[in-house]
Amino acid sequence: MKKKLLVSVLSICTLLFFSCSDENDSVLDITEAGIVGDWNLTGFNLTDGETSITLNGVTSISTFEAVGKDYDLELSFGLNPKTFTADGSYNLVFTITTMGETTTQEQEGEDIFDASEWRLAGNTLLFGSGDDETGFVITSLSDTEMILESELNDSSEFSGTMIETKLKYLVRLTR
């Protein structure tokens, strides 16, 4: 009797385990045809931003984030050829903390895509060509919404000053 009960419990647990779905297990069906067309920027955030400046062995670190607003930007993806245009504007509200002091400032958003060409490589949407490509991972794509994410890790040296910047982009486009 105990064996039958144990087998029944194990069978139910196995059935429940395999019938439960995890959103992370789903594979996005990303095609060029799903990207082609006109999209509107409806969300833009910069998170986990940090800039460190090192001069003469002394490092100063600033953290920042930005939230988009006043969206009036249309992005158009062509297929043959794979052209890309962005027309319009948006604003970003930055919150910056340096040495315990926090400031907020607003500025017009830049053209982060800065390209006239695009291509798809798996689930990554690439803008530009050659060494000047910028990639955004497509984390969600439907007929009406596309979510793009990217990370920047950059370091450069100018006249003995080392500047390192890192941040994450989250871009929401809708039709």
KEBA-148872 format. One record per residue: x, y, z of N, C-alpha, C, CB in turn. Coordinates in steps of 0.02 Angstrom, whole numbers, plus 32768, in hexadecimal, padded with zeros to 4 digits. Glycine has a CB too. Example, Ala and Ser with C-alpha at 12.3 -4.5 7.8 and 13.67 -1.06 7.14 Angstrom:
<rs>
neast | nnorth | nup | caeast | canorth | caup | ceast | cnorth | cup | cbeast | cbnorth | cbup
8294 | 7EE4 | 8186 | 8267 | 7F1F | 8186 | 8294 | 7F5B | 8186 | 8235 | 7F20 | 81C4
8282 | 7F90 | 8162 | 82AC | 7FCB | 8165 | 8285 | 8002 | 818A | 82C0 | 7FE2 | 811E
</rs>
This chain:
<rs>
neast | nnorth | nup | caeast | canorth | caup | ceast | cnorth | cup | cbeast | cbnorth | cbup
8029 | 7FC5 | 8000 | 8000 | 8000 | 8000 | 802C | 803F | 8000 | 7FD1 | 8000 | 803C
8061 | 803D | 8029 | 808E | 8077 | 802B | 80AF | 8083 | 7FE8 | 80C3 | 806D | 8061
80C0 | 804D | 7FC3 | 80DF | 8055 | 7F82 | 80B0 | 8076 | 7F51 | 80F6 | 8011 | 7F67
8070 | 8063 | 7F52 | 803E | 8081 | 7F25 | 8036 | 80CB | 7F35 | 7FFA | 805D | 7F2B
8035 | 80DC | 7F75 | 802E | 8122 | 7F89 | 806B | 814A | 7F73 | 8024 | 8128 | 7FD5
80A6 | 812E | 7F7D | 80E4 | 8150 | 7F69 | 80E6 | 815A | 7F1D | 8121 | 8127 | 7F80
80D4 | 8127 | 7EF7 | 80D3 | 812D | 7EAE | 80A0 | 8162 | 7E99 | 80C2 | 80E9 | 7E8E
8067 | 8164 | 7EB8 | 8033 | 8196 | 7EA8 | 804C | 81DD | 7EB6 | 7FF3 | 8188 | 7ED0
806B | 81E7 | 7EF0 | 8085 | 8229 | 7F02 | 80BB | 823E | 7ED2 | 80A0 | 8229 | 7F4B
80E9 | 8210 | 7EC2 | 811F | 8220 | 7E93 | 8103 | 8230 | 7E4E | 8151 | 81E6 | 7E8E
80D0 | 820C | 7E39 | 80B1 | 8218 | 7DF7 | 8091 | 825D | 7DF5 | 807C | 81E3 | 7DE8
806E | 8270 | 7E2B | 804E | 82B2 | 7E2E | 8082 | 82E9 | 7E2E | 8021 | 82B7 | 7E6D
80B7 | 82DF | 7E56 | 80ED | 8311 | 7E58 | 810E | 8319 | 7E14 | 8122 | 82FE | 7E8D
811B | 82E1 | 7DF2 | 8139 | 82E4 | 7DB0 | 810C | 8308 | 7D7F | 8149 | 829E | 7D96
80CB | 82F8 | 7D81 | 809B | 8318 | 7D55 | 8098 | 8364 | 7D62 | 8055 | 82F9 | 7D5F
8096 | 8377 | 7DA1 | 8095 | 83BE | 7DB2 | 80D5 | 83E1 | 7D9C | 808B | 83C8 | 7DFD
810E | 83C0 | 7DA6 | 814E | 83DE | 7D93 | 8151 | 83ED | 7D48 | 8188 | 83B1 | 7DA7
813C | 83BD | 7D1F | 8140 | 83C6 | 7CD7 | 8108 | 83EF | 7CBA | 8142 | 8383 | 7CB6
80D0 | 83F6 | 7CDE | 8099 | 841E | 7CC3 | 80A0 | 8467 | 7CD5 | 8057 | 8404 | 7CDD
80C8 | 8477 | 7D07 | 80D3 | 84BE | 7D18 | 8103 | 84DC | 7CE6 | 80EF | 84C5 | 7D61
80F2 | 8517 | 7CCE | 811F | 8537 | 7C9E | 8140 | 8573 | 7CBE | 80F9 | 854D | 7C5F
817C | 857D | 7CAA | 81A3 | 85B6 | 7CC1 | 81AA | 85E6 | 7C87 | 81E9 | 85A0 | 7CDE
819B | 8626 | 7C92 | 81A1 | 8657 | 7C5C | 81E6 | 8658 | 7C3E | 818F | 869C | 7C76
8219 | 864A | 7C66 | 825D | 864B | 7C4D | 826C | 8612 | 7C1D | 828E | 8649 | 7C86
8241 | 85DD | 7C1F | 824B | 85A5 | 7BF2 | 8232 | 85B4 | 7BAC | 8228 | 8568 | 7C0D
8208 | 85E6 | 7BA4 | 81EC | 85F5 | 7B62 | 8221 | 8613 | 7B34 | 81AF | 8623 | 7B68
821D | 8600 | 7AF6 | 824B | 861A | 7AC4 | 8227 | 864E | 7A9A | 8268 | 85E0 | 7A98
8245 | 8688 | 7A93 | 8226 | 86BC | 7A6B | 822A | 86AB | 7A21 | 8247 | 8700 | 7A79
81F5 | 86B7 | 79FD | 81F4 | 86AE | 79B5 | 8204 | 86F2 | 7996 | 81AF | 8692 | 799B
8245 | 86FF | 798C | 825B | 873F | 7973 | 826D | 8738 | 7929 | 8297 | 875B | 799C
824B | 875D | 78FF | 8259 | 875D | 78B8 | 8261 | 87A5 | 78A0 | 8220 | 8738 | 7890
8283 | 87AC | 7868 | 828A | 87EF | 784A | 8245 | 880C | 783A | 82B5 | 87ED | 780B
8217 | 87E2 | 7822 | 81D4 | 87FA | 7811 | 81B0 | 8816 | 784E | 81AB | 87C1 | 77F2
81BE | 87FB | 7889 | 819F | 8814 | 78C7 | 81BA | 8857 | 78DD | 81A9 | 87E3 | 78FD
81F4 | 886A | 78C3 | 8214 | 88A9 | 78D6 | 8204 | 88E0 | 78A4 | 825F | 88A0 | 78DC
81FE | 88CE | 7864 | 81F4 | 8900 | 782F | 81B5 | 8928 | 783B | 81F0 | 88DD | 77EA
81BA | 896A | 782F | 8181 | 8996 | 7836 | 8191 | 89D1 | 7864 | 8145 | 8970 | 7851
815D | 89F4 | 7877 | 8164 | 8A2F | 78A1 | 8154 | 8A1F | 78EA | 8135 | 8A67 | 7888
817E | 8A39 | 7916 | 8177 | 8A2F | 795E | 817C | 8A73 | 7980 | 81AE | 89FF | 7979
815B | 8A7B | 79B9 | 815F | 8AB7 | 79E1 | 8184 | 8AA9 | 7A22 | 8119 | 8AD4 | 79EF
81B1 | 8AD5 | 7A35 | 81D3 | 8ACF | 7A76 | 81A0 | 8AE0 | 7AAC | 8212 | 8AFD | 7A7A
8194 | 8AB1 | 7ADA | 8164 | 8ABD | 7B10 | 8184 | 8AB1 | 7B55 | 8127 | 8A90 | 7B08
81C3 | 8A9C | 7B56 | 81E6 | 8A93 | 7B96 | 8230 | 8A92 | 7B8B | 81CF | 8A52 | 7BB8
8254 | 8AB5 | 7BB7 | 829E | 8AB7 | 7BB2 | 82B8 | 8AC3 | 7BF8 | 82B7 | 8AEF | 7B80
82E0 | 8A94 | 7C11 | 82FE | 8A9A | 7C53 | 8347 | 8A88 | 7C50 | 82D9 | 8A6E | 7C86
836F | 8AAC | 7C76 | 83B4 | 8A9A | 7C83 | 83B8 | 8A87 | 7CCC | 83E6 | 8AD6 | 7C71
83D4 | 8A4D | 7CDA | 83D9 | 8A37 | 7D20 | 8421 | 8A20 | 7D2F | 83A7 | 89FE | 7D2E
842F | 8A19 | 7D6E | 8470 | 8A01 | 7D86 | 84AA | 8A28 | 7D68 | 8478 | 89B8 | 7D77
84A0 | 8A69 | 7D5C | 84D4 | 8A92 | 7D40 | 850A | 8AA4 | 7D73 | 84B7 | 8AD1 | 7D22
8548 | 8A9F | 7D5D | 8580 | 8AB1 | 7D89 | 85BA | 8ACB | 7D5E | 8596 | 8A75 | 7DB5
85D5 | 8B03 | 7D72 | 8611 | 8B1D | 7D51 | 8646 | 8B27 | 7D87 | 8601 | 8B60 | 7D2C
8682 | 8B0C | 7D79 | 86B9 | 8B18 | 7DA7 | 86F0 | 8B3C | 7D80 | 86D4 | 8AD5 | 7DC5
870B | 8B6F | 7DA1 | 8741 | 8B98 | 7D84 | 877D | 8B92 | 7DB2 | 872B | 8BE3 | 7D7A
87B5 | 8B7B | 7D96 | 87F2 | 8B74 | 7DBD | 8827 | 8BA3 | 7DA2 | 880B | 8B2B | 7DBD
883F | 8BCF | 7DCE | 8873 | 8BFF | 7DBC | 88A6 | 8C00 | 7DF4 | 8855 | 8C47 | 7DB1
88E5 | 8BF5 | 7DE4 | 891C | 8BF4 | 7E15 | 890E | 8BC3 | 7E4E | 8927 | 8C3A | 7E30
88F0 | 8B89 | 7E3E | 88E4 | 8B56 | 7E71 | 88A6 | 8B62 | 7E9B | 891E | 8B51 | 7E9D
8882 | 8B98 | 7E91 | 8846 | 8BA7 | 7EB7 | 8809 | 8B9A | 7E8B | 8846 | 8BF0 | 7ED2
87DA | 8B71 | 7EA4 | 879F | 8B5F | 7E7D | 8761 | 8B7F | 7E99 | 8797 | 8B13 | 7E7B
873A | 8B9D | 7E6D | 86F9 | 8BBA | 7E7F | 86C3 | 8B93 | 7E5A | 86F5 | 8C07 | 7E6D
8690 | 8B7C | 7E7F | 865B | 8B54 | 7E60 | 8619 | 8B78 | 7E64 | 8656 | 8B10 | 7E82
85F6 | 8B7A | 7E2C | 85B2 | 8B95 | 7E28 | 8584 | 8B5E | 7E11 | 85AF | 8BD3 | 7DF8
8548 | 8B5B | 7E2F | 8515 | 8B2C | 7E18 | 84DD | 8B54 | 7DF8 | 84FB | 8B00 | 7E52
84BA | 8B34 | 7DC9 | 8483 | 8B58 | 7DA9 | 8450 | 8B28 | 7D8C | 849E | 8B86 | 7D71
8416 | 8B44 | 7D81 | 83E0 | 8B21 | 7D5D | 83BA | 8B57 | 7D37 | 83B1 | 8AF8 | 7D8E
8394 | 8B42 | 7D05 | 836D | 8B71 | 7CDE | 832B | 8B51 | 7CCA | 8394 | 8B89 | 7C9F
82F7 | 8B7A | 7CC9 | 82B5 | 8B64 | 7CB5 | 829E | 8B91 | 7C7C | 8283 | 8B65 | 7CF1
8285 | 8B72 | 7C46 | 826E | 8B98 | 7C0D | 8229 | 8BB6 | 7C18 | 826E | 8B6D | 7BD0
821A | 8BEA | 7BF1 | 81D8 | 8C09 | 7BF2 | 81CF | 8C32 | 7BB2 | 81D0 | 8C37 | 7C31
8193 | 8C4B | 7BA8 | 8182 | 8C74 | 7B6E | 8196 | 8C51 | 7B2C | 81A5 | 8CB9 | 7B72
8181 | 8C13 | 7B25 | 8193 | 8BEB | 7AEA | 816F | 8C03 | 7AAC | 8184 | 8BA2 | 7AF7
8195 | 8C14 | 7A79 | 817A | 8C25 | 7A37 | 81AE | 8C0F | 7A03 | 816B | 8C72 | 7A31
81C0 | 8BCF | 7A07 | 81F5 | 8BB4 | 79DC | 81DA | 8B76 | 79B7 | 8234 | 8BA2 | 7A05
81E0 | 8B78 | 7975 | 81CB | 8B3F | 794C | 8209 | 8B1F | 792D | 8199 | 8B54 | 7915
820C | 8ADD | 7931 | 8243 | 8AB7 | 7914 | 8226 | 8A8D | 78DB | 8267 | 8A8A | 7949
8248 | 8A8D | 78A2 | 8231 | 8A68 | 7868 | 8266 | 8A36 | 7851 | 821E | 8A97 | 782E
8252 | 89F7 | 784A | 827E | 89C2 | 7833 | 8268 | 89AC | 77EE | 827D | 8987 | 7865
8294 | 89B4 | 77BC | 8287 | 899C | 7778 | 82A6 | 8957 | 776F | 82A4 | 89CE | 7744
828E | 8933 | 773B | 82A7 | 88EF | 7731 | 82D9 | 88E8 | 76F8 | 826D | 88C1 | 7724
82CB | 8905 | 76BF | 82F9 | 88FF | 7686 | 8307 | 8944 | 7668 | 82DB | 88D1 | 764F
833B | 8965 | 767A | 8370 | 894F | 76A8 | 835A | 8958 | 76F1 | 83B1 | 8976 | 769B
8382 | 893C | 771F | 8373 | 8940 | 7766 | 8388 | 8985 | 7780 | 8397 | 8908 | 778E
835D | 89B5 | 7773 | 836B | 89FA | 7787 | 8346 | 8A09 | 77C8 | 8356 | 8A2C | 7751
835F | 8A3B | 77EB | 8343 | 8A4F | 782B | 8342 | 8A9B | 782F | 836B | 8A30 | 7866
8309 | 8AB8 | 7844 | 8306 | 8AFF | 7850 | 82E3 | 8B0C | 7893 | 82E0 | 8B23 | 7817
82F5 | 8B42 | 78B2 | 82D5 | 8B58 | 78F0 | 82C5 | 8BA2 | 78E7 | 8303 | 8B4C | 792F
8287 | 8BB4 | 78F5 | 8271 | 8BF9 | 78EB | 8249 | 8C0E | 7927 | 8249 | 8C00 | 78AA
825C | 8C45 | 7946 | 8238 | 8C60 | 7980 | 8267 | 8C6C | 79BA | 8200 | 8C31 | 7994
8249 | 8C6B | 79F6 | 8271 | 8C7B | 7A31 | 8252 | 8C5B | 7A6F | 8275 | 8CC7 | 7A3B
8278 | 8C5C | 7AA4 | 8262 | 8C48 | 7AE7 | 8291 | 8C6A | 7B19 | 8262 | 8BF9 | 7AF0
827E | 8C6C | 7B57 | 82A8 | 8C89 | 7B8B | 82BA | 8C55 | 7BBF | 8285 | 8CC5 | 7BAC
82F2 | 8C60 | 7BE1 | 8308 | 8C35 | 7C17 | 8310 | 8C5E | 7C56 | 834B | 8C11 | 7C05
82F8 | 8C43 | 7C8E | 8302 | 8C61 | 7CCF | 8336 | 8C37 | 7CF4 | 82BE | 8C67 | 7CF8
8371 | 8C55 | 7CFE | 83A9 | 8C33 | 7D1F | 83A8 | 8C42 | 7D6A | 83EC | 8C48 | 7D00
83B7 | 8C0F | 7D91 | 83C4 | 8C16 | 7DD8 | 840C | 8BFF | 7DE2 | 8391 | 8BEE | 7E04
8437 | 8C2E | 7DF9 | 847E | 8C21 | 7DFE | 8494 | 8C2B | 7E46 | 84A6 | 8C4F | 7DCE
84BB | 8BFB | 7E60 | 84D5 | 8C02 | 7EA4 | 8521 | 8BFF | 7EA2 | 84B9 | 8BCA | 7ED2
8540 | 8C34 | 7EBC | 8589 | 8C39 | 7EC0 | 859B | 8C51 | 7F06 | 85A5 | 8C69 | 7E89
85C6 | 8C2B | 7F27 | 85DE | 8C3C | 7F6A | 85A4 | 8C4D | 7F99 | 860E | 8C78 | 7F66
856F | 8C24 | 7F96 | 8536 | 8C2C | 7FC3 | 8504 | 8C62 | 7FAF | 854F | 8C3B | 8006
8513 | 8C88 | 7F7D | 84E6 | 8CBD | 7F65 | 84BF | 8CA4 | 7F29 | 850E | 8CFE | 7F53
847D | 8CAB | 7F2A | 8453 | 8C95 | 7EF3 | 8435 | 8CD1 | 7ECF | 841B | 8C67 | 7F0D
843B | 8CCF | 7E8D | 841E | 8D04 | 7E64 | 83F2 | 8CE4 | 7E2F | 8455 | 8D30 | 7E43
83C3 | 8D0B | 7E16 | 8397 | 8CF5 | 7DE1 | 839C | 8D27 | 7DA8 | 834E | 8CED | 7DF9
83A1 | 8D0E | 7D6C | 83A3 | 8D3B | 7D32 | 837F | 8D1A | 7CF8 | 83EB | 8D4D | 7D1F
8362 | 8D43 | 7CCE | 833F | 8D2B | 7C93 | 8364 | 8D41 | 7C54 | 82F5 | 8D44 | 7C92
8366 | 8D14 | 7C24 | 8385 | 8D25 | 7BE4 | 8363 | 8D00 | 7BAC | 83D1 | 8D16 | 7BE5
836B | 8D18 | 7B6F | 834F | 8CF7 | 7B35 | 8373 | 8CB5 | 7B2A | 8353 | 8D24 | 7AF7
834D | 8C80 | 7B1B | 836A | 8C3E | 7B0F | 8392 | 8C3D | 7ACF | 8334 | 8C0A | 7B0D
83C7 | 8C16 | 7AD1 | 83F2 | 8C0E | 7A96 | 83DA | 8BD4 | 7A6C | 843C | 8C04 | 7AAB
83F1 | 8BD1 | 7A2E | 83E1 | 8B9A | 7A01 | 8410 | 8B61 | 7A13 | 83E9 | 8BAF | 79B6
83FA | 8B36 | 7A40 | 8426 | 8AFF | 7A57 | 8433 | 8ACC | 7A21 | 8407 | 8ADD | 7A93
8407 | 8AC9 | 79EF | 8411 | 8A98 | 79BA | 8443 | 8AB1 | 7987 | 83CE | 8A88 | 7998
8447 | 8AF2 | 797C | 847A | 8B14 | 7954 | 8492 | 8AEB | 7917 | 84B5 | 8B24 | 7980
8462 | 8AD7 | 78ED | 8474 | 8AAE | 78B3 | 843E | 8AB5 | 787E | 847D | 8A63 | 78C7
844F | 8AA0 | 7842 | 841D | 8A9F | 780C | 8411 | 8A58 | 77F3 | 8434 | 8ACB | 77D3
8433 | 8A27 | 7811 | 842C | 89E1 | 77FE | 841D | 89B7 | 783C | 846B | 89C7 | 77DA
83FC | 897E | 7831 | 83EF | 8950 | 7867 | 83F4 | 8908 | 784D | 83A9 | 895D | 7887
83FD | 88D9 | 787C | 83FB | 8893 | 786B | 83EA | 886C | 78AA | 8440 | 887B | 784D
83D3 | 882F | 789F | 83BF | 8803 | 78D5 | 83F0 | 87CA | 78DA | 8376 | 87E9 | 78CB
8409 | 87BC | 7916 | 8436 | 8784 | 7923 | 841A | 875E | 795F | 8481 | 879C | 7930
83F2 | 872A | 7951 | 83D1 | 8706 | 7987 | 839D | 8733 | 79A7 | 8404 | 86EE | 79BC
83A4 | 873F | 79E8 | 8375 | 876C | 7A0A | 8394 | 87B1 | 7A17 | 835F | 874D | 7A4C
83C9 | 87C0 | 79F2 | 83EA | 8801 | 79FA | 83DE | 882C | 79BD | 8436 | 87F9 | 7A05
83C6 | 8869 | 79C8 | 83B9 | 8899 | 7994 | 83F6 | 88C7 | 7991 | 8377 | 88C2 | 79A0
8419 | 88C6 | 7958 | 8457 | 88ED | 7951 | 844B | 8929 | 7924 | 848F | 88C1 | 7933
8465 | 8962 | 793A | 8460 | 89A0 | 7915 | 84A6 | 89B5 | 78FF | 843F | 89D8 | 793F
84AD | 89CD | 78C0 | 84EE | 89E1 | 78A6 | 850C | 89A9 | 787D | 851E | 89F5 | 78DF
854E | 89AD | 7873 | 8570 | 897A | 784C | 85B9 | 8976 | 7862 | 856B | 8987 | 7800
85D7 | 893C | 7856 | 861E | 8933 | 7865 | 862D | 893C | 78AF | 8647 | 8962 | 783D
8663 | 8962 | 78BD | 8678 | 896E | 7901 | 864B | 899F | 7926 | 86BF | 8988 | 7902
861E | 89C0 | 7902 | 85F2 | 89F2 | 7920 | 85AD | 89D7 | 7931 | 85EC | 8A2E | 78F3
85A6 | 8996 | 7937 | 8565 | 8979 | 7948 | 8556 | 897F | 7992 | 8563 | 892F | 7932
8517 | 898D | 79A0 | 84FE | 898E | 79E4 | 84C6 | 895B | 79E9 | 84E6 | 89D6 | 79F9
84C9 | 892F | 7A1B | 8498 | 88FA | 7A20 | 8469 | 8903 | 7A5B | 84BA | 88B8 | 7A26
8429 | 88F1 | 7A4F | 83F6 | 88F0 | 7A82 | 83D5 | 88AB | 7A81 | 83C1 | 8929 | 7A77
83D1 | 888B | 7ABB | 83B1 | 884A | 7ABF | 8365 | 8855 | 7AC0 | 83C8 | 8823 | 7AFF
8342 | 8831 | 7A95 | 82F9 | 8835 | 7A94 | 82E0 | 8804 | 7AC9 | 82DB | 8824 | 7A4C
82C4 | 881F | 7AFF | 82AB | 87F4 | 7B35 | 8261 | 87E5 | 7B2F | 82B9 | 8815 | 7B78
823E | 880C | 7B05 | 81F7 | 8800 | 7AF9 | 81E6 | 881C | 7AB5 | 81CB | 8820 | 7B31
81BF | 87F6 | 7A8E | 81A9 | 880D | 7A4C | 8164 | 87F2 | 7A3D | 81DC | 87F8 | 7A15
8136 | 881F | 7A2F | 80F3 | 880C | 7A19 | 80E1 | 8838 | 79DE | 80BE | 8812 | 7A54
80A4 | 8832 | 79C5 | 808E | 885D | 798E | 808B | 88A6 | 79A2 | 804A | 8847 | 7975
8084 | 88B4 | 79E4 | 807A | 88F8 | 79FB | 80AF | 8913 | 7A2A | 8038 | 88FD | 7A1D
80DE | 88E9 | 7A40 | 8110 | 8900 | 7A70 | 8153 | 88DC | 7A66 | 80F7 | 88F5 | 7AB7
8189 | 8903 | 7A6E | 81CC | 88E7 | 7A6C | 81F3 | 8905 | 7AA6 | 81F0 | 88F6 | 7A26
8212 | 88DA | 7ACE | 823B | 88F0 | 7B07 | 8284 | 88E0 | 7AF6 | 8225 | 88CD | 7B4A
82AF | 8912 | 7AFC | 82F6 | 890B | 7AED | 831F | 891A | 7B2C | 830B | 893A | 7AB3
8354 | 88F4 | 7B37 | 8381 | 8901 | 7B6F | 83C9 | 88FF | 7B57 | 8376 | 88CD | 7BA8
83F2 | 8928 | 7B77 | 8439 | 8929 | 7B66 | 8460 | 8941 | 7BA2 | 8446 | 8957 | 7B29
84A0 | 892F | 7BA3 | 84CE | 8946 | 7BD7 | 8509 | 8968 | 7BB7 | 84E5 | 890B | 7C04
8522 | 899B | 7BD9 | 855D | 89BE | 7BC2 | 8592 | 89B8 | 7BF9 | 854E | 8A09 | 7BB2
85CD | 89A3 | 7BE6 | 8608 | 89A3 | 7C12 | 8640 | 89C1 | 7BE9 | 861A | 895A | 7C2C
8653 | 89FD | 7BFB | 8684 | 8A21 | 7BD3 | 86BA | 8A3F | 7BFF | 8662 | 8A59 | 7BAA
86F7 | 8A3D | 7BE8 | 872D | 8A5F | 7C0C | 875A | 8A80 | 7BD9 | 8756 | 8A2C | 7C38
8772 | 8ABA | 7BEC | 879F | 8ADF | 7BC0 | 87CE | 8B0A | 7BEB | 8777 | 8B0C | 7B8E
8805 | 8B1E | 7BCD | 8836 | 8B46 | 7BF0 | 8843 | 8B86 | 7BC9 | 8878 | 8B1F | 7BFC
8841 | 8BBE | 7BEB | 884E | 8BFF | 7BCD | 8881 | 8C24 | 7BF9 | 880D | 8C29 | 7BC5
88BB | 8C30 | 7BDE | 88EF | 8C57 | 7C00 | 88FB | 8C3F | 7C48 | 88DC | 8CA0 | 7C02
8901 | 8BFD | 7C51 | 890F | 8BE2 | 7C93 | 88D1 | 8BD9 | 7CBF | 893E | 8C0F | 7CB6
8897 | 8BEA | 7CA7 | 8859 | 8BE1 | 7CCC | 8833 | 8BA5 | 7CB1 | 882D | 8C21 | 7CC9
8824 | 8B73 | 7CDB | 8800 | 8B38 | 7CC7 | 87B5 | 8B43 | 7CD6 | 881B | 8AF8 | 7CEC
878C | 8B38 | 7CA4 | 8744 | 8B40 | 7CAC | 8723 | 8AFD | 7C9A | 8728 | 8B7B | 7C7E
86FD | 8AE2 | 7CC9 | 86D9 | 8AA4 | 7CBE | 868F | 8AB0 | 7CC9 | 86F4 | 8A6C | 7CED
8666 | 8A97 | 7C9B | 861E | 8AA0 | 7C9F | 85FB | 8A5E | 7C92 | 8605 | 8AD6 | 7C6E
85C8 | 8A50 | 7CBA | 859E | 8A16 | 7CAD | 8556 | 8A2A | 7CBA | 85B3 | 89DA | 7CDA
8529 | 8A0B | 7C93 | 84E1 | 8A18 | 7C9B | 84BA | 89E4 | 7C75 | 84CF | 8A5F | 7C83
8479 | 89E1 | 7C83 | 844B | 89B4 | 7C60 | 8414 | 89DE | 7C40 | 842D | 897F | 7C90
8403 | 89CC | 7C01 | 83CD | 89EC | 7BDD | 8390 | 89BD | 7BDE | 83E2 | 89FD | 7B94
8355 | 89DA | 7BE4 | 8316 | 89B6 | 7BD9 | 82EB | 89E2 | 7BAD | 82F3 | 89A5 | 7C1E
82DA | 89C9 | 7B71 | 82B5 | 89EF | 7B40 | 8274 | 89CA | 7B30 | 82E0 | 89FA | 7AFF
823C | 89EF | 7B31 | 81FB | 89D2 | 7B20 | 81E0 | 89F5 | 7AE3 | 81C9 | 89D8 | 7B5C
81D0 | 89CE | 7AAF | 81B4 | 89E7 | 7A71 | 816E | 89C8 | 7A67 | 81E3 | 89D8 | 7A34
813F | 89F0 | 7A4E | 80FC | 89D7 | 7A40 | 80E5 | 89EE | 79FC | 80CB | 89EE | 7A76
80B5 | 89CA | 79E0 | 8097 | 89DC | 799F | 8052 | 89F9 | 79AC | 8093 | 89A0 | 796E
</rs>
